[in-house]
Amino acid sequence: MKKIVKFGGSSLANAQQFEKVGEIIRSDESRRYVVPSAPGKRFDGDTKVTDLLYKCYNIAVQGEDFGAVLQEIKERYYEIIRGLKLNLSLEEEFAQIEKDFKAQAGSDYAASRGEFLNGKVMAAYLGYEFVDAATVIRFDKNGNFDADKTDKLLSKRLAKCERAVIPGFYGAYEDGTVKTFSRGGSDVTGSLVAKAIKADLYENWTDVSGFLVTDPRIVENPAVIETITYRELRELSYMGATVLHEDAIFPVRKEGIPINIKNTNRPEDKGTFIVESTCKKPKFTITGIAGKKGFCSINIEKSMMNSEVGFGRKVLQVFEDQGISFEHIPSGIDTLTVYVHQDEFEEKEQQVIAGIHRAVQPDFVEMESDLALIAVVGRGMKSQRGTAGRIFSALAHANVNVKMIDQGSSELNIIIGVENRDFEAAVKAIYDIFVLTQM
């Protein structure tokens, strides 16, 4: 059995955390490939190493002395090295970084050094081979990730390694220039490695015991989701739920490799399994609740709209011409409502309204701002009658006015629109009716 294990920044913030990680890896012979993030915060108010690197590089670009910040970064690593009692020097690596910062090698290069250096420390600590991600993860000349070339390079390189550490978050162009994924991209690296080695399981270790049913900032101690499908996760991630980088799903999904979200500080917890499909019945009717504030709606009314061929296309063309993407489009016989991000829309609202009038000659256009969208997601909803009715009942009981409800054809999710001020109350009400009453 082969497992790829990825550890987040909080799991590798100091020597004590490194020791926990070491115990986890050594406790299972199949944990043969490791993807580390850069060291995270050691305590509240601390700064992540990646943020220190950005700061250091920005000072270098301005032509000022960045030695003090670079020394602070260096001390973070040597604090870990001393704590682990390793005979390891990073002087050569830091000398190269200093030289490259002076030459203004780029902010992507700067940010990637956190994972690069932590990979060196991790490889020395475990006695594993170090594989620089810049040699095996490839981007094309336009900065787009090259999946095919990466899979070939990774597969060929790792076939020669019984055990290896591959730093997360970055790769390189063909000429060796470093390019990073977006923040949280170490998750993506882990997924790519899992695909390349045809892993049996991708373990993603973080500081929570799995994916939570909803935001713990809204609901105190929400339940952990035991099993979630890739499709459910995509729906929740899109609406703001964050535990895993959303691009990390695609490589393993193609191969049918499950992901297990685990807690470094509580390794005995089962965590959450993310799978392609499952016959396991969910513990609750719903799998999760996620949402975002900051939307507005544009309601267009016109008599006999439903008989006018191309009406919807013409309306959406107006939004496209202004570079605005839509979120949802609930419609009736004589009405069509478009939900968009308010911050994208506000600057161009008058151009959009004028464009709608020119395109479809509506009877009336009305706008409403400061709205929130909530996604209630779950494969269990398909086999349960009255799910939407229970949502309405719970929201009415909580004195929340529903502005919109939209159910996808897959019956996997229901989207509810409410006012921003009712967002938290709505999430709590839905959680209570579907989770607390079933626990």
C-alpha positions in Angstrom: 0.0 0.0 0.0 1.2 3.5 -0.9 0.1 6.7 0.9 1.0 10.3 0.2 0.9 12.5 3.2 0.7 16.3 3.1 1.2 18.5 6.2 0.0 22.0 6.5 1.9 25.0 8.0 0.4 24.7 11.5 1.5 21.1 11.6 5.1 22.1 10.9 5.4 25.4 12.8 8.0 24.3 15.3 10.2 21.4 16.4 7.5 19.9 18.6 5.0 19.8 15.7 7.7 18.2 13.5 8.1 15.5 16.1 4.4 14.8 16.0 4.6 14.6 12.3 7.6 12.3 12.5 5.7 9.9 14.8 2.7 9.9 12.4 4.8 9.1 9.4 6.9 6.4 11.1 3.8 4.7 12.6 2.7 3.5 9.2 5.2 2.0 6.7 2.9 2.9 3.7 3.4 6.7 4.3 6.3 6.9 1.9 5.8 10.2 0.1 5.6 13.5 2.1 4.6 17.0 0.9 5.3 19.7 3.5 4.1 23.3 3.6 6.1 26.2 4.9 6.2 26.7 8.7 3.0 28.4 9.9 2.2 30.4 13.0 3.7 29.1 16.3 1.2 31.2 18.4 -1.4 33.9 18.0 0.2 37.0 16.7 3.0 35.1 15.0 3.8 35.5 11.3 3.9 32.7 8.8 7.2 32.1 7.1 5.6 32.6 3.6 4.5 36.1 4.7 8.0 36.9 6.0 9.4 35.9 2.7 7.0 38.2 0.8 8.0 41.0 3.2 11.7 40.3 2.8 11.5 40.2 -1.0 9.5 43.4 -1.2 12.2 45.2 0.8 14.8 43.7 -1.6 12.9 45.0 -4.6 12.9 48.5 -3.2 16.7 48.3 -3.0 16.8 48.4 0.8 18.6 46.2 3.2 16.6 43.0 3.8 19.2 41.3 6.0 17.3 41.6 9.2 14.1 40.0 7.9 16.2 37.2 6.1 17.9 36.6 9.4 14.5 36.3 11.2 13.5 33.6 8.6 16.8 31.8 9.0 16.3 31.7 12.8 12.9 30.1 12.3 14.4 27.2 10.5 17.4 26.8 12.8 15.1 26.9 15.8 13.4 23.8 14.3 16.8 22.2 13.4 18.1 22.7 16.9 14.9 21.4 18.5 15.1 18.2 16.4 18.9 17.9 17.1 19.7 17.6 13.4 23.2 18.0 12.0 22.0 20.1 9.1 23.2 23.4 7.6 21.1 25.6 5.4 23.9 28.3 4.9 24.4 27.4 1.3 20.6 27.6 0.6 20.3 31.0 2.4 23.3 32.4 0.5 21.6 31.5 -2.8 18.3 33.0 -1.6 20.1 36.3 -0.7 21.8 36.4 -4.1 18.5 35.7 -5.9 16.6 38.3 -3.9 19.2 40.9 -4.8 18.8 39.8 -8.5 15.0 40.2 -8.1 14.2 36.6 -9.0 10.4 37.2 -8.6 7.8 37.0 -5.8 6.9 33.5 -6.8 10.4 32.4 -6.2 10.5 34.2 -2.9 7.3 32.6 -1.6 8.3 29.1 -2.7 11.5 29.1 -0.5 9.4 28.5 2.6 8.3 25.0 1.3 11.7 24.4 -0.3 13.6 24.9 3.0 11.1 23.0 5.0 11.4 20.1 2.6 15.1 20.1 3.2 14.6 19.9 6.9 11.9 17.3 6.6 14.0 15.1 4.4 16.9 15.3 6.8 14.7 14.5 9.8 13.0 11.5 8.2 16.0 10.2 6.2 14.0 10.5 3.0 15.2 11.6 -0.4 14.6 15.3 -1.3 13.0 16.0 -4.7 12.8 19.7 -5.6 9.3 20.4 -6.9 10.8 22.8 -9.5 12.2 19.7 -11.3 9.0 17.7 -11.5 6.0 20.1 -11.6 5.7 22.1 -14.8 4.0 25.2 -16.0 3.8 26.3 -19.7 5.1 29.6 -21.1 1.7 31.3 -20.3 1.9 30.3 -16.7 -0.7 27.6 -17.0 -0.2 24.3 -15.1 0.8 21.5 -17.5 -0.8 18.4 -16.1 0.4 15.9 -18.7 4.1 17.0 -18.5 4.0 17.1 -14.7 2.5 13.6 -14.5 5.3 12.2 -16.7 8.1 14.0 -14.8 6.7 13.1 -11.4 6.0 9.4 -12.3 9.5 8.9 -13.8 11.3 10.7 -10.9 9.4 9.0 -8.1 9.7 5.6 -9.6 13.3 5.8 -8.5 12.5 6.8 -4.9 11.3 4.4 -2.3 10.6 7.3 0.1 10.7 11.0 -0.8 9.9 14.5 0.4 8.5 16.8 -2.3 7.9 20.4 -1.1 4.4 21.8 -1.9 3.1 25.0 -3.4 5.4 25.5 -6.4 6.8 24.2 -9.7 8.7 25.8 -12.5 8.6 26.8 -16.2 10.6 24.8 -18.7 13.6 27.2 -18.2 13.6 26.5 -14.4 12.0 29.8 -13.3 9.9 29.1 -10.3 6.1 29.4 -10.4 3.7 29.0 -7.5 0.1 27.8 -7.3 -2.3 30.1 -5.4 -2.1 30.2 -1.6 -2.9 26.8 -0.1 -1.4 25.2 -3.2 0.5 22.5 -1.3 -2.8 20.6 -1.3 -2.5 20.5 -5.1 1.1 19.2 -5.0 -0.1 16.4 -2.7 -2.8 15.5 -5.2 -0.4 15.5 -8.1 2.0 13.2 -6.3 -0.8 10.9 -5.3 -1.8 10.6 -9.0 1.8 10.1 -10.2 2.5 7.3 -7.8 -1.0 5.8 -8.1 -1.4 6.1 -4.3 -4.0 4.1 -2.4 -4.8 7.1 -0.2 -3.9 10.8 0.0 -3.8 11.9 3.7 -4.0 15.6 4.1 -3.0 16.6 7.7 -4.1 19.9 9.1 -5.2 21.4 12.5 -8.8 20.2 12.4 -10.3 16.7 12.7 -11.8 16.7 9.3 -14.3 18.7 7.3 -17.0 20.4 9.5 -20.7 20.5 8.6 -20.6 24.3 8.8 -18.4 27.2 9.8 -17.3 26.9 13.5 -17.3 30.8 13.7 -21.1 30.6 13.3 -22.0 27.3 15.0 -20.1 26.3 18.1 -18.4 22.9 17.8 -20.2 21.7 14.6 -20.2 18.0 13.8 -17.5 16.5 11.6 -18.5 15.1 8.2 -17.4 11.4 8.1 -17.6 10.9 4.3 -18.1 13.4 1.5 -18.1 13.0 -2.2 -16.0 15.1 -4.6 -19.2 16.7 -6.0 -20.5 17.7 -2.6 -17.1 19.1 -1.6 -17.0 21.2 -4.8 -20.4 22.7 -4.0 -19.3 23.6 -0.5 -15.9 24.9 -1.5 -17.4 27.1 -4.1 -19.6 28.7 -1.4 -16.7 29.4 0.9 -16.0 26.3 2.9 -12.2 25.9 3.2 -10.2 23.0 4.3 -8.8 21.8 1.0 -7.6 23.8 -2.0 -10.4 23.3 -4.6 -7.9 22.5 -7.4 -6.6 19.6 -5.3 -9.7 17.5 -6.1 -9.2 17.1 -9.9 -6.0 15.0 -10.2 -7.1 12.4 -7.6 -10.7 12.3 -8.8 -9.5 11.1 -12.2 -7.7 8.2 -10.6 -10.4 7.4 -8.0 -8.0 8.0 -5.1 -9.7 8.9 -1.8 -8.5 11.8 0.4 -8.5 11.6 4.1 -8.5 15.0 6.0 -6.7 14.3 9.4 -5.7 16.3 12.5 -2.0 16.3 13.3 -2.7 17.0 16.9 -5.4 14.3 17.2 -4.1 11.5 14.9 -6.5 9.0 16.4 -9.5 10.8 15.0 -10.9 9.3 11.9 -11.2 12.6 10.1 -13.1 13.0 6.8 -12.9 10.8 3.8 -13.4 12.5 0.4 -14.4 9.9 -2.2 -15.7 9.7 -5.8 -18.9 7.8 -4.7 -20.1 5.8 -1.7 -23.0 3.6 -0.8 -22.6 4.7 2.9 -25.6 6.5 4.1 -24.8 10.0 5.4 -25.2 10.5 9.2 -27.5 13.4 8.6 -29.9 14.3 5.7 -27.5 17.1 4.7 -23.7 16.8 4.3 -22.8 20.5 4.9 -23.8 24.1 4.9 -21.7 26.9 3.5 -22.4 30.5 2.3 -21.1 33.9 1.4 -22.3 37.5 1.9 -22.0 40.3 -0.6 -24.4 39.6 -3.4 -27.0 41.6 -5.2 -30.0 40.7 -7.4 -31.2 42.3 -10.6 -34.9 41.4 -11.2 -36.1 41.8 -14.7 -39.9 41.8 -15.4 -41.5 41.6 -18.9 -44.9 40.3 -19.9 -44.8 37.2 -22.1 -41.1 36.8 -21.4 -41.4 33.0 -21.5 -42.5 33.1 -25.2 -39.6 35.3 -26.3 -36.9 33.1 -27.8 -33.4 34.1 -26.7 -34.5 36.4 -23.9 -32.2 34.8 -21.3 -29.2 34.8 -23.7 -29.6 38.4 -24.4 -29.8 39.4 -20.8 -26.7 37.3 -19.9 -24.8 38.8 -22.9 -25.2 42.2 -21.3 -23.4 40.9 -18.1 -20.8 39.2 -20.2 -20.1 42.4 -22.2 -19.4 44.2 -18.8 -17.1 41.3 -17.6 -19.5 40.3 -14.8 -20.1 36.6 -14.0 -23.4 35.5 -12.6 -24.1 33.1 -9.6 -27.7 32.1 -10.0 -30.7 32.8 -12.3 -34.0 31.8 -10.8 -36.9 32.6 -13.1 -40.7 32.8 -13.4 -43.2 33.2 -16.3 -42.6 36.9 -16.6 -39.5 37.4 -14.4 -35.9 36.6 -14.5 -33.5 37.4 -11.6 -29.7 37.4 -11.9 -27.6 37.1 -8.8 -24.0 38.6 -9.0 -21.2 39.6 -6.6 -22.0 43.1 -5.4 -18.5 44.4 -5.5 -18.1 43.4 -9.2 -21.5 44.9 -10.1 -21.6 48.3 -8.3 -19.2 50.1 -10.6 -21.0 49.0 -13.7 -24.6 48.9 -12.6 -25.8 51.7 -14.8 -24.2 50.3 -17.9 -25.8 46.9 -17.1 -29.3 48.4 -16.6 -28.9 50.5 -19.8 -27.7 47.4 -21.7 -30.7 45.3 -20.4 -33.1 48.0 -21.6 -31.5 48.1 -25.0 -31.3 44.3 -25.3 -34.8 43.1 -24.2 -37.0 46.2 -23.5 -38.2 45.1 -20.1 -41.3 46.4 -18.4 -39.4 46.9 -15.1 -35.9 46.4 -13.6 -35.4 46.3 -9.9 -32.2 45.8 -7.8 -31.6 44.6 -4.3 -28.3 44.7 -2.5 -26.6 43.3 0.7 -27.7 39.7 0.1 -26.2 36.4 1.2 -26.3 33.0 -0.5 -26.3 29.8 1.5 -25.7 26.3 0.0 -27.3 23.3 1.7 -25.5 20.3 0.2 -26.1 16.6 0.6 -26.4 13.4 -1.4 -28.9 12.3 1.3 -31.4 15.0 0.3 -32.3 13.0 -2.9 -34.0 10.2 -0.9 -35.6 12.4 1.7 -39.0 14.0 1.2 -39.7 17.5 2.5 -36.1 18.8 2.7 -37.0 22.2 1.2 -40.1 22.4 3.5 -37.9 21.8 6.5 -35.6 24.6 5.5 -38.4 27.0 5.0 -39.9 26.0 8.4 -36.6 26.4 10.2 -36.0 29.8 8.6 -39.5 31.0 9.4 -39.1 29.9 13.0 -35.9 32.0 13.1 -37.6 35.0 11.6 -35.5 34.9 8.5 -37.1 36.1 5.3 -36.2 34.0 2.3 -35.4 36.0 -0.8 -34.7 33.2 -3.2 -34.6 29.4 -3.3 -33.0 27.5 -6.1 -32.5 23.7 -6.4 -30.1 22.1 -8.8 -31.3 19.4 -11.2 -28.9 16.9 -9.4 -30.9 17.4 -6.2 -27.5 17.6 -4.5 -27.8 21.2 -3.3 -30.4 23.9 -2.5 -29.3 27.5 -2.6 -31.1 30.0 -0.4 -30.9 33.8 -0.7 -31.3 35.9 2.5 -30.3 39.4 3.6 -26.7 39.8 4.8 -28.0 40.6 8.4 -29.8 37.2 8.5 -26.9 35.1 7.3 -25.6 33.7 10.6 -29.1 33.2 12.0 -30.1 31.3 8.8 -27.0 29.0 9.0 -27.7 28.2 12.7 -31.4 27.5 12.0 -30.6 25.1 9.1 -27.9 23.4 11.2 -30.2 22.9 14.1 -33.1 21.4 12.1 -30.9 19.0 10.2 -28.0 18.1 12.6 -28.9 18.8 16.2 -32.3 17.1 15.9 -30.7 14.0 14.3 -27.7 13.7 16.7 
